[in-house]
Amino acid sequence: MILLTGYASLETAIESLRLGAHDYLVKPSSSQDIRTSVSQGLERARNMKHRRLLLRAIRDNVEELTGEGLSLEAGDTRSRTQTAGAPVITPVATMTIGPLTIYPGRYQISVGEQPIDLTPTEFDLLLYLAAHRGRVVPCSELVREVRGYTLGENEAREVIRPHVSNLRRKLKASGRTRTSS
C-alpha cells in the first residue's frame, strides 16, 4: 500500500508505515516518484515471496535430513496483510534448527541465546545457502538470487564476497561469545 496525502504529518507517516504501508508520498508527487515507489513495492513483494520460499525449502530439507519436524514457533515478529481495507496482523513463525533460530521479519538470527543482527543481504544469503546446503553455489547464482541481478562469475565474486565475509565474522563472533560465557 502506498499512501499519497496532501496533509502530511510525522504522526500519520509513522502510523501508516507501522500499519504496513510501503511508502508515504506527499502531494504534489511527480509521476516518476509514484512509478519509483510502485516499482520498489513490487520488488519488496518479490523479495518477501522469495524469502518465504527459501524458508520453506530449509524446513523441508531439515525434515528430510533429520526425519523430524522443524520447530516452527509463533514469535513476536508480525506480518501485516490487508483485508477489506483494514490491516490484519498475524504472527510469523520463527524457525529453529539446532542452536540456530531464524526471525524472518527482523533480519535477525540467534545462535543459542546470542542474537545476531544481519543486513537484508546477509539474511537472504544465509537463507539461500541453508536451502542449498550440500552443494557449491556459484557466486553468480548468489548475486542473481540474493541481490536480483545477473553478473559474470568474477564480478559476482567481488560483489558477494564482502557479504559472505561479514556473515562468517558475525557467526564466528557469536560462537566465541557462547563458548566464553
Biotite code that builds the C-alpha atoms (Angstrom):
import biotite.structure as struc

atoms = struc.array([
    struc.Atom([0.000, 0.000, 0.000], chain_id="A", res_id=1, res_name="MET", atom_name="CA", element="C"),
    struc.Atom([1.265, 3.449, -0.907], chain_id="A", res_id=2, res_name="ILE", atom_name="CA", element="C"),
    struc.Atom([-0.236, 6.422, 0.881], chain_id="A", res_id=3, res_name="LEU", atom_name="CA", element="C"),
    struc.Atom([-0.485, 9.681, -1.067], chain_id="A", res_id=4, res_name="LEU", atom_name="CA", element="C"),
    struc.Atom([-1.582, 12.681, 1.001], chain_id="A", res_id=5, res_name="THR", atom_name="CA", element="C"),
    struc.Atom([-1.838, 16.415, 0.810], chain_id="A", res_id=6, res_name="GLY", atom_name="CA", element="C"),
    struc.Atom([-1.923, 16.701, 4.619], chain_id="A", res_id=7, res_name="TYR", atom_name="CA", element="C"),
    struc.Atom([1.339, 15.161, 5.716], chain_id="A", res_id=8, res_name="ALA", atom_name="CA", element="C"),
    struc.Atom([2.461, 14.923, 9.299], chain_id="A", res_id=9, res_name="SER", atom_name="CA", element="C"),
    struc.Atom([5.141, 12.943, 11.067], chain_id="A", res_id=10, res_name="LEU", atom_name="CA", element="C"),
    struc.Atom([2.485, 11.136, 13.132], chain_id="A", res_id=11, res_name="GLU", atom_name="CA", element="C"),
    struc.Atom([0.480, 9.974, 10.102], chain_id="A", res_id=12, res_name="THR", atom_name="CA", element="C"),
    struc.Atom([3.644, 8.932, 8.290], chain_id="A", res_id=13, res_name="ALA", atom_name="CA", element="C"),
    struc.Atom([4.814, 6.822, 11.231], chain_id="A", res_id=14, res_name="ILE", atom_name="CA", element="C"),
    struc.Atom([1.371, 5.313, 11.770], chain_id="A", res_id=15, res_name="GLU", atom_name="CA", element="C"),
    struc.Atom([0.882, 4.420, 8.108], chain_id="A", res_id=16, res_name="SER", atom_name="CA", element="C"),
    struc.Atom([4.298, 2.737, 7.895], chain_id="A", res_id=17, res_name="LEU", atom_name="CA", element="C"),
    struc.Atom([3.657, 0.945, 11.198], chain_id="A", res_id=18, res_name="ARG", atom_name="CA", element="C"),
    struc.Atom([0.384, -0.412, 9.793], chain_id="A", res_id=19, res_name="LEU", atom_name="CA", element="C"),
    struc.Atom([2.144, -1.809, 6.748], chain_id="A", res_id=20, res_name="GLY", atom_name="CA", element="C"),
    struc.Atom([2.220, 0.936, 4.121], chain_id="A", res_id=21, res_name="ALA", atom_name="CA", element="C"),
    struc.Atom([5.154, 0.532, 1.778], chain_id="A", res_id=22, res_name="HIS", atom_name="CA", element="C"),
    struc.Atom([5.581, 4.242, 1.153], chain_id="A", res_id=23, res_name="ASP", atom_name="CA", element="C"),
    struc.Atom([4.217, 7.636, 2.208], chain_id="A", res_id=24, res_name="TYR", atom_name="CA", element="C"),
    struc.Atom([4.174, 10.226, -0.558], chain_id="A", res_id=25, res_name="LEU", atom_name="CA", element="C"),
    struc.Atom([3.251, 13.881, -0.134], chain_id="A", res_id=26, res_name="VAL", atom_name="CA", element="C"),
    struc.Atom([1.278, 15.789, -2.767], chain_id="A", res_id=27, res_name="LYS", atom_name="CA", element="C"),
    struc.Atom([2.256, 17.079, -5.155], chain_id="A", res_id=28, res_name="PRO", atom_name="CA", element="C"),
    struc.Atom([4.256, 13.991, -6.197], chain_id="A", res_id=29, res_name="SER", atom_name="CA", element="C"),
    struc.Atom([5.672, 13.540, -9.650], chain_id="A", res_id=30, res_name="SER", atom_name="CA", element="C"),
    struc.Atom([4.598, 10.593, -11.756], chain_id="A", res_id=31, res_name="SER", atom_name="CA", element="C"),
    struc.Atom([8.227, 9.417, -11.587], chain_id="A", res_id=32, res_name="GLN", atom_name="CA", element="C"),
    struc.Atom([8.085, 9.363, -7.756], chain_id="A", res_id=33, res_name="ASP", atom_name="CA", element="C"),
    struc.Atom([4.905, 7.288, -7.910], chain_id="A", res_id=34, res_name="ILE", atom_name="CA", element="C"),
    struc.Atom([6.374, 4.877, -10.506], chain_id="A", res_id=35, res_name="ARG", atom_name="CA", element="C"),
    struc.Atom([9.529, 4.504, -8.415], chain_id="A", res_id=36, res_name="THR", atom_name="CA", element="C"),
    struc.Atom([7.518, 3.778, -5.274], chain_id="A", res_id=37, res_name="SER", atom_name="CA", element="C"),
    struc.Atom([5.366, 1.189, -7.067], chain_id="A", res_id=38, res_name="VAL", atom_name="CA", element="C"),
    struc.Atom([8.469, -0.433, -8.562], chain_id="A", res_id=39, res_name="SER", atom_name="CA", element="C"),
    struc.Atom([10.141, -0.625, -5.137], chain_id="A", res_id=40, res_name="GLN", atom_name="CA", element="C"),
    struc.Atom([6.954, -2.045, -3.622], chain_id="A", res_id=41, res_name="GLY", atom_name="CA", element="C"),
    struc.Atom([6.778, -4.763, -6.264], chain_id="A", res_id=42, res_name="LEU", atom_name="CA", element="C"),
    struc.Atom([10.449, -5.598, -5.715], chain_id="A", res_id=43, res_name="GLU", atom_name="CA", element="C"),
    struc.Atom([9.855, -5.798, -1.963], chain_id="A", res_id=44, res_name="ARG", atom_name="CA", element="C"),
    struc.Atom([6.892, -8.156, -2.521], chain_id="A", res_id=45, res_name="ALA", atom_name="CA", element="C"),
    struc.Atom([9.009, -10.377, -4.796], chain_id="A", res_id=46, res_name="ARG", atom_name="CA", element="C"),
    struc.Atom([11.771, -10.473, -2.185], chain_id="A", res_id=47, res_name="ASN", atom_name="CA", element="C"),
    struc.Atom([9.327, -11.424, 0.575], chain_id="A", res_id=48, res_name="MET", atom_name="CA", element="C"),
    struc.Atom([7.876, -14.210, -1.587], chain_id="A", res_id=49, res_name="LYS", atom_name="CA", element="C"),
    struc.Atom([11.396, -15.431, -2.377], chain_id="A", res_id=50, res_name="HIS", atom_name="CA", element="C"),
    struc.Atom([12.306, -15.365, 1.326], chain_id="A", res_id=51, res_name="ARG", atom_name="CA", element="C"),
    struc.Atom([9.200, -17.438, 2.201], chain_id="A", res_id=52, res_name="ARG", atom_name="CA", element="C"),
    struc.Atom([10.144, -19.989, -0.456], chain_id="A", res_id=53, res_name="LEU", atom_name="CA", element="C"),
    struc.Atom([13.680, -20.219, 0.934], chain_id="A", res_id=54, res_name="LEU", atom_name="CA", element="C"),
    struc.Atom([12.390, -20.694, 4.473], chain_id="A", res_id=55, res_name="LEU", atom_name="CA", element="C"),
    struc.Atom([10.060, -23.453, 3.273], chain_id="A", res_id=56, res_name="ARG", atom_name="CA", element="C"),
    struc.Atom([12.961, -25.142, 1.433], chain_id="A", res_id=57, res_name="ALA", atom_name="CA", element="C"),
    struc.Atom([15.120, -25.005, 4.569], chain_id="A", res_id=58, res_name="ILE", atom_name="CA", element="C"),
    struc.Atom([12.318, -26.523, 6.652], chain_id="A", res_id=59, res_name="ARG", atom_name="CA", element="C"),
    struc.Atom([11.735, -29.287, 4.096], chain_id="A", res_id=60, res_name="ASP", atom_name="CA", element="C"),
    struc.Atom([15.473, -30.060, 3.852], chain_id="A", res_id=61, res_name="ASN", atom_name="CA", element="C"),
    struc.Atom([15.864, -30.275, 7.627], chain_id="A", res_id=62, res_name="VAL", atom_name="CA", element="C"),
    struc.Atom([12.803, -32.514, 7.920], chain_id="A", res_id=63, res_name="GLU", atom_name="CA", element="C"),
    struc.Atom([14.156, -34.753, 5.164], chain_id="A", res_id=64, res_name="GLU", atom_name="CA", element="C"),
    struc.Atom([17.615, -34.996, 6.727], chain_id="A", res_id=65, res_name="LEU", atom_name="CA", element="C"),
    struc.Atom([16.531, -35.498, 10.323], chain_id="A", res_id=66, res_name="THR", atom_name="CA", element="C"),
    struc.Atom([13.232, -37.274, 9.822], chain_id="A", res_id=67, res_name="GLY", atom_name="CA", element="C"),
    struc.Atom([11.781, -34.828, 12.348], chain_id="A", res_id=68, res_name="GLU", atom_name="CA", element="C"),
    struc.Atom([9.561, -31.814, 12.027], chain_id="A", res_id=69, res_name="GLY", atom_name="CA", element="C"),
    struc.Atom([11.285, -28.474, 12.216], chain_id="A", res_id=70, res_name="LEU", atom_name="CA", element="C"),
    struc.Atom([10.361, -26.354, 15.195], chain_id="A", res_id=71, res_name="SER", atom_name="CA", element="C"),
    struc.Atom([8.180, -23.516, 13.959], chain_id="A", res_id=72, res_name="LEU", atom_name="CA", element="C"),
    struc.Atom([7.006, -21.289, 16.755], chain_id="A", res_id=73, res_name="GLU", atom_name="CA", element="C"),
    struc.Atom([4.886, -18.175, 16.667], chain_id="A", res_id=74, res_name="ALA", atom_name="CA", element="C"),
    struc.Atom([7.252, -15.368, 17.595], chain_id="A", res_id=75, res_name="GLY", atom_name="CA", element="C"),
    struc.Atom([6.716, -11.706, 18.227], chain_id="A", res_id=76, res_name="ASP", atom_name="CA", element="C"),
    struc.Atom([7.560, -10.938, 14.607], chain_id="A", res_id=77, res_name="THR", atom_name="CA", element="C"),
    struc.Atom([4.367, -9.913, 12.848], chain_id="A", res_id=78, res_name="ARG", atom_name="CA", element="C"),
    struc.Atom([3.146, -9.907, 9.290], chain_id="A", res_id=79, res_name="SER", atom_name="CA", element="C"),
    struc.Atom([0.686, -7.336, 8.010], chain_id="A", res_id=80, res_name="ARG", atom_name="CA", element="C"),
    struc.Atom([-1.902, -8.138, 5.376], chain_id="A", res_id=81, res_name="THR", atom_name="CA", element="C"),
    struc.Atom([-4.825, -6.164, 4.047], chain_id="A", res_id=82, res_name="GLN", atom_name="CA", element="C"),
    struc.Atom([-8.373, -7.496, 4.380], chain_id="A", res_id=83, res_name="THR", atom_name="CA", element="C"),
    struc.Atom([-11.284, -5.328, 3.253], chain_id="A", res_id=84, res_name="ALA", atom_name="CA", element="C"),
    struc.Atom([-9.211, -2.185, 3.781], chain_id="A", res_id=85, res_name="GLY", atom_name="CA", element="C"),
    struc.Atom([-8.185, -2.968, 7.365], chain_id="A", res_id=86, res_name="ALA", atom_name="CA", element="C"),
    struc.Atom([-4.749, -4.343, 8.251], chain_id="A", res_id=87, res_name="PRO", atom_name="CA", element="C"),
    struc.Atom([-4.717, -7.763, 9.865], chain_id="A", res_id=88, res_name="VAL", atom_name="CA", element="C"),
    struc.Atom([-1.656, -8.527, 11.977], chain_id="A", res_id=89, res_name="ILE", atom_name="CA", element="C"),
    struc.Atom([-0.701, -12.187, 12.246], chain_id="A", res_id=90, res_name="THR", atom_name="CA", element="C"),
    struc.Atom([2.296, -13.836, 13.901], chain_id="A", res_id=91, res_name="PRO", atom_name="CA", element="C"),
    struc.Atom([5.102, -15.018, 11.612], chain_id="A", res_id=92, res_name="VAL", atom_name="CA", element="C"),
    struc.Atom([6.772, -18.282, 12.561], chain_id="A", res_id=93, res_name="ALA", atom_name="CA", element="C"),
    struc.Atom([10.330, -18.330, 13.788], chain_id="A", res_id=94, res_name="THR", atom_name="CA", element="C"),
    struc.Atom([12.386, -21.268, 12.662], chain_id="A", res_id=95, res_name="MET", atom_name="CA", element="C"),
    struc.Atom([14.722, -23.233, 14.919], chain_id="A", res_id=96, res_name="THR", atom_name="CA", element="C"),
    struc.Atom([17.403, -25.523, 13.512], chain_id="A", res_id=97, res_name="ILE", atom_name="CA", element="C"),
    struc.Atom([19.552, -26.890, 16.318], chain_id="A", res_id=98, res_name="GLY", atom_name="CA", element="C"),
    struc.Atom([21.030, -23.865, 18.133], chain_id="A", res_id=99, res_name="PRO", atom_name="CA", element="C"),
    struc.Atom([20.092, -21.506, 15.263], chain_id="A", res_id=100, res_name="LEU", atom_name="CA", element="C"),
    struc.Atom([16.833, -19.541, 15.394], chain_id="A", res_id=101, res_name="THR", atom_name="CA", element="C"),
    struc.Atom([15.737, -17.514, 12.373], chain_id="A", res_id=102, res_name="ILE", atom_name="CA", element="C"),
    struc.Atom([13.438, -14.499, 12.787], chain_id="A", res_id=103, res_name="TYR", atom_name="CA", element="C"),
    struc.Atom([12.159, -13.872, 9.236], chain_id="A", res_id=104, res_name="PRO", atom_name="CA", element="C"),
    struc.Atom([10.655, -10.408, 9.686], chain_id="A", res_id=105, res_name="GLY", atom_name="CA", element="C"),
    struc.Atom([13.571, -8.904, 11.594], chain_id="A", res_id=106, res_name="ARG", atom_name="CA", element="C"),
    struc.Atom([16.700, -9.796, 9.607], chain_id="A", res_id=107, res_name="TYR", atom_name="CA", element="C"),
    struc.Atom([17.884, -11.387, 12.808], chain_id="A", res_id=108, res_name="GLN", atom_name="CA", element="C"),
    struc.Atom([19.035, -14.818, 13.866], chain_id="A", res_id=109, res_name="ILE", atom_name="CA", element="C"),
    struc.Atom([20.247, -16.149, 17.161], chain_id="A", res_id=110, res_name="SER", atom_name="CA", element="C"),
    struc.Atom([22.720, -18.850, 17.987], chain_id="A", res_id=111, res_name="VAL", atom_name="CA", element="C"),
    struc.Atom([21.737, -20.212, 21.371], chain_id="A", res_id=112, res_name="GLY", atom_name="CA", element="C"),
    struc.Atom([20.856, -17.122, 23.366], chain_id="A", res_id=113, res_name="GLU", atom_name="CA", element="C"),
    struc.Atom([23.147, -14.825, 21.331], chain_id="A", res_id=114, res_name="GLN", atom_name="CA", element="C"),
    struc.Atom([21.139, -12.560, 18.948], chain_id="A", res_id=115, res_name="PRO", atom_name="CA", element="C"),
    struc.Atom([22.829, -11.599, 15.681], chain_id="A", res_id=116, res_name="ILE", atom_name="CA", element="C"),
    struc.Atom([21.557, -8.692, 13.582], chain_id="A", res_id=117, res_name="ASP", atom_name="CA", element="C"),
    struc.Atom([22.065, -9.177, 9.866], chain_id="A", res_id=118, res_name="LEU", atom_name="CA", element="C"),
    struc.Atom([21.709, -6.877, 6.912], chain_id="A", res_id=119, res_name="THR", atom_name="CA", element="C"),
    struc.Atom([18.940, -7.852, 4.484], chain_id="A", res_id=120, res_name="PRO", atom_name="CA", element="C"),
    struc.Atom([21.572, -9.183, 2.058], chain_id="A", res_id=121, res_name="THR", atom_name="CA", element="C"),
    struc.Atom([23.313, -11.245, 4.758], chain_id="A", res_id=122, res_name="GLU", atom_name="CA", element="C"),
    struc.Atom([19.960, -12.621, 5.905], chain_id="A", res_id=123, res_name="PHE", atom_name="CA", element="C"),
    struc.Atom([18.893, -13.601, 2.380], chain_id="A", res_id=124, res_name="ASP", atom_name="CA", element="C"),
    struc.Atom([22.350, -15.045, 1.715], chain_id="A", res_id=125, res_name="LEU", atom_name="CA", element="C"),
    struc.Atom([22.122, -17.233, 4.835], chain_id="A", res_id=126, res_name="LEU", atom_name="CA", element="C"),
    struc.Atom([18.652, -18.445, 3.820], chain_id="A", res_id=127, res_name="LEU", atom_name="CA", element="C"),
    struc.Atom([19.753, -19.239, 0.282], chain_id="A", res_id=128, res_name="TYR", atom_name="CA", element="C"),
    struc.Atom([22.876, -21.092, 1.386], chain_id="A", res_id=129, res_name="LEU", atom_name="CA", element="C"),
    struc.Atom([20.936, -23.038, 4.023], chain_id="A", res_id=130, res_name="ALA", atom_name="CA", element="C"),
    struc.Atom([18.287, -24.005, 1.467], chain_id="A", res_id=131, res_name="ALA", atom_name="CA", element="C"),
    struc.Atom([21.009, -25.204, -0.926], chain_id="A", res_id=132, res_name="HIS", atom_name="CA", element="C"),
    struc.Atom([23.444, -26.752, 1.527], chain_id="A", res_id=133, res_name="ARG", atom_name="CA", element="C"),
    struc.Atom([25.396, -29.741, 0.362], chain_id="A", res_id=134, res_name="GLY", atom_name="CA", element="C"),
    struc.Atom([26.389, -28.161, -2.942], chain_id="A", res_id=135, res_name="ARG", atom_name="CA", element="C"),
    struc.Atom([28.773, -25.457, -4.065], chain_id="A", res_id=136, res_name="VAL", atom_name="CA", element="C"),
    struc.Atom([26.762, -22.382, -5.053], chain_id="A", res_id=137, res_name="VAL", atom_name="CA", element="C"),
    struc.Atom([28.467, -20.192, -7.667], chain_id="A", res_id=138, res_name="PRO", atom_name="CA", element="C"),
    struc.Atom([28.820, -16.511, -6.799], chain_id="A", res_id=139, res_name="CYS", atom_name="CA", element="C"),
    struc.Atom([26.889, -15.533, -9.930], chain_id="A", res_id=140, res_name="SER", atom_name="CA", element="C"),
    struc.Atom([23.932, -17.603, -8.685], chain_id="A", res_id=141, res_name="GLU", atom_name="CA", element="C"),
    struc.Atom([24.142, -15.991, -5.237], chain_id="A", res_id=142, res_name="LEU", atom_name="CA", element="C"),
    struc.Atom([24.119, -12.479, -6.714], chain_id="A", res_id=143, res_name="VAL", atom_name="CA", element="C"),
    struc.Atom([21.222, -13.355, -9.029], chain_id="A", res_id=144, res_name="ARG", atom_name="CA", element="C"),
    struc.Atom([19.097, -14.985, -6.322], chain_id="A", res_id=145, res_name="GLU", atom_name="CA", element="C"),
    struc.Atom([20.026, -12.792, -3.341], chain_id="A", res_id=146, res_name="VAL", atom_name="CA", element="C"),
    struc.Atom([20.610, -9.399, -4.955], chain_id="A", res_id=147, res_name="ARG", atom_name="CA", element="C"),
    struc.Atom([18.382, -9.772, -8.011], chain_id="A", res_id=148, res_name="GLY", atom_name="CA", element="C"),
    struc.Atom([20.709, -9.049, -10.922], chain_id="A", res_id=149, res_name="TYR", atom_name="CA", element="C"),
    struc.Atom([22.996, -11.004, -13.215], chain_id="A", res_id=150, res_name="THR", atom_name="CA", element="C"),
    struc.Atom([26.775, -10.690, -13.322], chain_id="A", res_id=151, res_name="LEU", atom_name="CA", element="C"),
    struc.Atom([29.643, -12.761, -14.631], chain_id="A", res_id=152, res_name="GLY", atom_name="CA", element="C"),
    struc.Atom([31.332, -15.023, -12.083], chain_id="A", res_id=153, res_name="GLU", atom_name="CA", element="C"),
    struc.Atom([34.340, -12.717, -11.478], chain_id="A", res_id=154, res_name="ASN", atom_name="CA", element="C"),
    struc.Atom([32.201, -9.613, -10.961], chain_id="A", res_id=155, res_name="GLU", atom_name="CA", element="C"),
    struc.Atom([29.742, -11.581, -8.824], chain_id="A", res_id=156, res_name="ALA", atom_name="CA", element="C"),
    struc.Atom([32.594, -12.808, -6.608], chain_id="A", res_id=157, res_name="ARG", atom_name="CA", element="C"),
    struc.Atom([33.615, -9.203, -5.916], chain_id="A", res_id=158, res_name="GLU", atom_name="CA", element="C"),
    struc.Atom([30.017, -8.198, -5.126], chain_id="A", res_id=159, res_name="VAL", atom_name="CA", element="C"),
    struc.Atom([29.131, -11.122, -2.848], chain_id="A", res_id=160, res_name="ILE", atom_name="CA", element="C"),
    struc.Atom([32.487, -11.703, -1.092], chain_id="A", res_id=161, res_name="ARG", atom_name="CA", element="C"),
    struc.Atom([32.102, -8.843, 1.463], chain_id="A", res_id=162, res_name="PRO", atom_name="CA", element="C"),
    struc.Atom([28.629, -10.090, 2.426], chain_id="A", res_id=163, res_name="HIS", atom_name="CA", element="C"),
    struc.Atom([29.866, -13.655, 2.901], chain_id="A", res_id=164, res_name="VAL", atom_name="CA", element="C"),
    struc.Atom([32.831, -12.386, 4.961], chain_id="A", res_id=165, res_name="SER", atom_name="CA", element="C"),
    struc.Atom([30.583, -10.260, 7.184], chain_id="A", res_id=166, res_name="ASN", atom_name="CA", element="C"),
    struc.Atom([28.184, -13.169, 7.702], chain_id="A", res_id=167, res_name="LEU", atom_name="CA", element="C"),
    struc.Atom([31.049, -15.524, 8.636], chain_id="A", res_id=168, res_name="ARG", atom_name="CA", element="C"),
    struc.Atom([32.504, -12.917, 11.002], chain_id="A", res_id=169, res_name="ARG", atom_name="CA", element="C"),
    struc.Atom([29.173, -12.449, 12.779], chain_id="A", res_id=170, res_name="LYS", atom_name="CA", element="C"),
    struc.Atom([28.611, -16.201, 13.116], chain_id="A", res_id=171, res_name="LEU", atom_name="CA", element="C"),
    struc.Atom([32.157, -16.775, 14.407], chain_id="A", res_id=172, res_name="LYS", atom_name="CA", element="C"),
    struc.Atom([31.788, -13.921, 16.919], chain_id="A", res_id=173, res_name="ALA", atom_name="CA", element="C"),
    struc.Atom([28.593, -15.479, 18.270], chain_id="A", res_id=174, res_name="SER", atom_name="CA", element="C"),
    struc.Atom([30.405, -18.804, 18.685], chain_id="A", res_id=175, res_name="GLY", atom_name="CA", element="C"),
    struc.Atom([33.187, -17.149, 20.669], chain_id="A", res_id=176, res_name="ARG", atom_name="CA", element="C"),
    struc.Atom([30.659, -15.346, 22.855], chain_id="A", res_id=177, res_name="THR", atom_name="CA", element="C"),
    struc.Atom([28.761, -18.587, 23.555], chain_id="A", res_id=178, res_name="ARG", atom_name="CA", element="C"),
    struc.Atom([31.868, -20.568, 24.470], chain_id="A", res_id=179, res_name="THR", atom_name="CA", element="C"),
    struc.Atom([33.316, -17.823, 26.685], chain_id="A", res_id=180, res_name="SER", atom_name="CA", element="C"),
    struc.Atom([30.057, -17.424, 28.652], chain_id="A", res_id=181, res_name="SER", atom_name="CA", element="C"),
])
